[in-house]
Amino acid sequence: MTSHVPMSVRTAEPVTAIPVSIAYGDGIGPEIMDACLRILAAAGAQLAIERVELGEAVYRAGHSAGITPHAWDSLRRTKVFYKAPITTPQGGGYKSLNVTVRKSLGLFANVRPCRALSPAVACRHPDMDLVIIRENEEDLYAGIEHRQTDEVYQCLKLITRPGCEKIVRYAFDYARAHGRKKVSCFTKDNIMKLTDGLFHKVFDEVRAEYPEIESEHWIVDIGAARLATVPEQFEVIVMPNLYGDILSDVALELTGSVGLGASSNIGQHGAMFEAIHGSAPMIAGQDIANPSGLLIAGAMMLDHVGQGAAAARVRNAWLRTLEDGIHTADIHGAASVGLAVGTAAFADAVIARMGEVPGTLPVAAPSTAVVPIYVPVRAAPAEKTLVGVDVFVHFDGLPEALAERLKVAFNNPLLDLQMITNRGVKVWPAGLPETFCSDHWRCRFMARSGAAFNRAMMIELLRDLHYSGVDFVKTEGLYLFDGEPGFSLGQGQ
């Protein structure tokens, strides 16, 4: 059930109350959302709240994505969503609500500021001040998975050129709008040469259009090592989905606690603001959770809707509270004064300091930064030529035995069985006996030199394999795009 609740304010800013969909979430969600809404109201935020129900109870009621059609209507109408953490029930059949909302509404850019708050909050890198911009819709988070054999499961990694263009341009435009002088890109394109390779290629294309901004590329493993040891060398880091999810948690833990982490999810048709942590059901209802991540997400929301002055008041009162040593248990330490405070008491302390500014940490100013949303223009399609097919086979035996069976099975003089791989490693011909093989094989058939290949031949091949008792579980067409291979080679080929 939704309701419109205008928030009370303590200032007279000439702004109109902005409709916002708000979800109180699960676990610690209701208590930290209550704390944050009290602080936002005290700062002068003018929001017309439309409460939506989603999360665990909605999952249990039979909605596999944890959200009802009524809630979707609210999100699409307000285009601004302030969300506390939710709990996804364990077990199969339940989708991640976060991923569903981000992808369904096209919220492609996940922005996660990671800033040290030393000396107010103890951390290893007091000069750390970076922003991770994570692609939000693609990569392994497509969630397309299959079990294909007794032993093998697969998860498809999907990377698109429009997706890369949108997020990479957003990272450079964010840097330009916020006065950041450097953008770094992390990928693993030395291994995933097509998917991560595309992300890196687009990064190289786009950075040429921003000559005033320093730019660099890192392989994600060494980039992650540098992030963990010398985060001061980074300002904005743009990454595909999975790396960004993992490394933003690492970066925020370096600032003192993941509980300090806030994020915005931005797209052409709306935005969602949330803490990056989960619902922590083990401490729910105990009044000990840190509301800071959700609070700063609320400040990011106020910036987004044009209430930058209220956002600055929130940030400054929060920073002053931390400087005064008033800390929740997760960040309580040498810089704290007295015992750790609870969620509600922390909110009270922030409200009591509304209008004050920090003494040592930088004072937050109202933000007027605007980051444009790039809408990709599709290029003319490439010339696409089918030259072969990878047939994935369920087979329990040796590669040589499989090769002989396949050669007997198909009868087409225009095709060659070029190779067989197992888990990406070539095992036939000339494989190594030391290579461990599962029961899942990629069998590559290619048109012979000078011969054409078409889908009818592919269907004929599969028919031959079927009638010979070969258990094929998947096929992938092998194409040239403007003469360039659109497929990887096997390791060892």
N, C-alpha and C positions, 0 to 999 in steps of 0.2 A: 504494500500500500504506500502511495506517495503522498507527501504533504508539502505545501509551500510555507516555509517559516522564515520571514525576514529577520535577520540578525540585528540585535540592538547595537548601537555604535556610540562612541564617546567623542567623535569629532564630527565636524560639519563639512566634510569634503564634498564638493559639488559633483558627485558621481551617482549613477543610478545603480540600484541593487542588481547584481548580476545573478541570473539563475544558475544554480550549481547542483548537480546530482551528487549526493553524498551517501556513502555506504559505511556503516559502522563496523562491518566485518565480524570476524570471529576471534576467539582467544582473547588476547589483550586489546583487540581492535576497539571495542566500545569504550573502554576506559581512556585510551590514548586519544581517540577521536573527540570524546567529551572535553578532555583537557585542551586539545588544540582549538576546538571551536570557541571555547571561552577566551583563549588568548587572542584569536583572530578578531573576535568581537571587541575586546578591550583595545585593540590596535586601530579600530575604526573601519574594519572591513565591512563592506556592504554587500551581502550575499543573500539572495532569495533561495533558501535551501529546499531542495526537493529530495526527500529521503527515499532511497531505494533499498530493497531487501535482496541480498545475494549472499552466496557463500555456502557454508556447510548445510544449513537447514534447507536451502533451496536444492542443493544436490540431493539430499535425502528425500525430498519431495518428488524426485523423479526427473529433474532437469540436469542432464549429464554435464552441461557446461557451467552449472552453478548460477545461472541467471535466467530470469523469466522474460517473456515477451514484453511485459509491462515495464520492466527495468530497461530493456533495450530502447523502448520508446522514450523514456526519460533521458537516457544518455544521448540519443540522437537529437533530441529537442534542445537540451541545454548546451551540448557540445563541450561541457566542462565537467569533469568527473573527479571528485576528491574521495579517495578510497582508503580505508583502513585495511590491514592485512586480513586475508581470509584463509580458511582451512580447506584444503582439498582432501576428501576422504581417501584413505589408503585403499588399494586394490584396483582392479581393472574397471573400465567403463566410465571413468571420470576424467574430464579434460581440465587442463589448467585454465582457470578463469582469466588470469592475467594475460596469458598468451591469446586466449580467445578474444578478449576485448581489444588488445593491441592490434591483432591482425584483422578482425572484423571491421574496425573503424579506421584502419589505415594509419595507426599511430606508429609511424616508422622510425622515429628518432627517440631514443631513450637517453636522456641527459642526466648524468650523475656527477655532481660536484664532489670533489674529494679534497678537503682543505684542513690543514692542521690548525688547531686552536690553542697551541702552546703560548704561554705557560698555563692557561686556564684548564686545559685538559692535557694530561701527560701523553706524549707520543715520541716515537723514535726520530721523526723527521720534522722538526718544528717549522721548516721553510716550505713544506709541501703545499702546493696550491695548484691542483690540476682538475680537469673535467674530462670524464670518460663519456664519449658519445658512441652508443652501441646501436647497431642496426637491430631492428625490433621485430621484423616480420618473417625472416627467411632462415637460411642455414639449417642446422639439424632441428631447430624448433618448429619446422614444418610438421614434425610429429608423424611422419609417414614411415611406419615400421611394419616389418613382416617377419614371420618365422617361415623359413623356406625349406629346411631339412631337419632331420633329427637333431643336428648339432649347431645349425647356423641361423642366426637372426640378423636382420639388416635394418639400418636406419638411413634414409635418403637425405643427403645434404643438398639443398637447393639454393643456388645463388643466381640472381638475375642481374642483367645490366641496369635496368631501371632502378632496382633496389640499391645497387652500388652507387649509382649516380646521385640518388636522392640523399643518401646518408653522408657520402663524402662531401657533397656540396654543402650540406647542412653543417658539417664540422667546420669547413672553411668560413662559411658565412657567420657561424657562431663566434669563431675566433675574431673575425673582423668586427662584429657588432659589440663584442665585449672587450676589445682591446688586447686580445691575446696575440702573441707574436709567433707562435709555433704550433704546427699540427703534426702529430706523429701517427703512423698507421702500423698496426700489428696484423700480420697474417701468417699462415703456414704454407706459403706457395712453393716452397722448395719440395713439398710432398704432394699437396693437393694443387697441382699445376693448373687445372682448368677452373675450379671453383674459387679457391683463394687467389689463384692467378688472375682471375677476372677482377676481383676486388682490388688487388694491387695495381693492375693495369689501369683501371678507372681512376684510382688515386693519382697515378702519374699523369694521366690526361688532365684531370681537374686542377691539380696543383699548379700547373703552368699558367692558369688564369688568375692566380693570386700571388704575383711575384713579391709582394711586400711581406708575405707571411713565410717564415722559414718552414720547411717541410722535410720529413724523413720517413723511411720505412724500416721496420724491424721485423725479423722473424719472431713469432710470438713467444717462443721459449726464452730467448735471450732478452727480448723486450720485457717479458714478465720479470726476469731476474733483475733487470735494471730498474723496473718500477718498484720492486721490493727493497732495493738497496739504495738507489739514488733517485727517488721520485721527483726531486727538485729540478731534474733536467727536462721534465715534461710539463706542457701547459694544456694542450688538448690532445686526446688520443682517440682515434676513430677505429672501430673494430667490428668484425662480423659478430653475430648474435651471441654465440656460445662463449667466445673469448671475453667479450664485454661483460657478460653476466658474471663469469668467474672472477675476472681481474678487478672489477669494480668492488666486489666484496673484499678482495685482498687490499686494495687501495684504501677503502674506508676503514678497515681494521687498523691500518697503519696510522690513521688519524686519531685513533683512540678507541673506537667502538663502531661496529656495524650499526648499532642503535642510533648513530648520528647521521646515517645515510638517507638522503632524500633523492627522489627522481621525478622528472617530468617525462611524459610520453606524448610526443607532439606529432600531429599529422595535419593534412589539409582540411579535414572535416571535424577536428576536435582535439581535445587534450585530456590526459589523465595524470593525476598527481598522487604520489604514494611514497611511503617509506620503502626502503629496499628489503627490509627484514620481513620475516614471516610472522605468523600469528601467535607463536610461542604459547601454546595452550597449557604448558606445564607451569606457567606463572600467571595464568589468567585469573583475574579477580583478586589478586593479592596487593594491588596498588603499588607495585614496584617497577613497572615497565617505564622505560625512557621514552617520552613522547617526542623527542627532538627530531627524529627523522621525519615523522609525519608533520610536525610543526613547520619545518623548513620546506617540505613539499607544499604546505599551505602558503608559505611566503612566495614560493615559485608560482603558485596558482594566482596569487594576487598580482604579481608582476604581469602574468599572462593576460589578465583581464583588465589591465590598465589602472590598478590600484597600487602603484609602486610606492607611494608614500606610506600606506599602511604596511606594506611588505617590509619596508625599511624599519618601521617602528617595531615590528615583530622581531626582526633579526637583531636590532640593537638591544632590545630588552633581554632577549635570549642570551646574547653575548655577555651582557653585563651580569646576568644571573650566573653564568658559568665562571666569569672572572671573580665573582664574589664567593666562589667555592661552594655553591649550592648545587650538588650533583646527585643524580640517581646512582643506584648501586653499580651499574655496569661501568661507570667512569669514575667511581669514587676512588680517591687515592691521595697522594701526598699534597696535591693542590686543593683538596677539599677542606671545607670548614665544617666541623661537627659530623654528625652521623649522616648517612645517605638518606635522602628524602624520597618520598613516594611520588607517584605520578601526579596526584592531585595537588600535593604541596609544591611540587616543582612548577606546575602551572600557576599556582597562586604567587610564587616568587617572581615568575616572569611578569605577571600582570602588575604586581606591585612596583616593578621597575619600568613600566611602560612610559615612554617619553625620555628615559635616560639613554646614555650611550656608553659603550665600553671605554675603559681608560687606557688599556694597552693594545688590545686587538683593534684592527682597522674598523672605523665607523662605517656602517652600511649606508649608502646613499640610495635614494629612490632610483630605480632602474628605468631607463627609457629605451633600452636596447630592443631592437626588433630584428628577428632572424627570419629572412624570407623562406618560403616553402618552394622548393624547386619541383616543377612538374615536368618529368622527362618527355621528350618528343621521340617517338619511336623512329629509328632509322629504317631505310628501305631494306626489305628482307634480303638476306644473302642467297646466293645460288647454292641450293642444297642437293647433294648427290649421295644416294645410298650406295655404299660400296661393300657392305658386309653385315654380319650380325653376330653378336655375342649371345650364345645360348647357355643359360645357367642350368646345371644338371645336378640332380640328387643321385649320387652313386657311391657305393661302399666298396672300395677296391683300390688298385694301383693305377696311376695315370696311364701307364702303357696299355693296361687292359681296357680302360675307357677309350683311349684313342683307337684301338683296334675295333671296338664295338661301334664307334661312331663312323669309322670308315666303311664298315659293312652296312651300316644303317642307311646312309644317304647315297643317292645315285644321281649325281649331277656333275658332269665333266667340267662345268664352268666354275665350280666352287672348290676351294681348298680348305681343309682343316689346318689353320695356320699355327695355332698353339692352344694349350690348355694351361690355365692358371688355377692356383688354389690360394684363397685369401690374398689375391693380388700378385703372387709370386709364380713365375713361369715354372712349370714342372714337367712339361712335354712340349716339344722334343728337348732332349739334352738337359733334363732336370737333374737335381742333385738328390741322392738317396737320403741325405740327412734332413731334407725339408719335411716338416710335419704337415700332413694333409688331413683336412676334415672331409666330410662327405658332401661338400658343396664345391662345384667346379665351374669355372667359366671357360667355355669352349668357343673359340673364335673362328668363324668361317668367313673367308674373304673371297671376293670374285677374283678369278685368275687375271693376269695381265691382259689387257685388251678386251676383257669380257665385261658386259654390263650386269648389273644386279638390280632386282626389283622386288616389290613386296610379294608378287606371285611366287617368285623363287623362294622367298623366305617361308611362305606358307607351305610350299611343297617340301621344303627341308623339314619343317616341323611335323608334317604329316608322315614323312619317312621315319623320323625319329620315334614318333608315337607308335607306329605299327611295328617298330623293332623293339619296343618295350623300354625305350630310353625315357627316364622320368625327368623331363625338363620342367623347371619351375618359374622361369622368367626369361624374357628376351630383351635385348637392347639393340636397336638399329645403329649401325655405324655409318656416320655421315661425314662428308666433306662440306664445309661452309666456305664458299668462294675459294675452293681448292685446298683449304686448311683442314687437317683432321680435327673432328669434334669429339675425339675419344682418346683415352689414355692408353699407353702401352703397358704391358705387364712388367713388373719388376724382374730384372734379369733378362729382359728381351733385348 
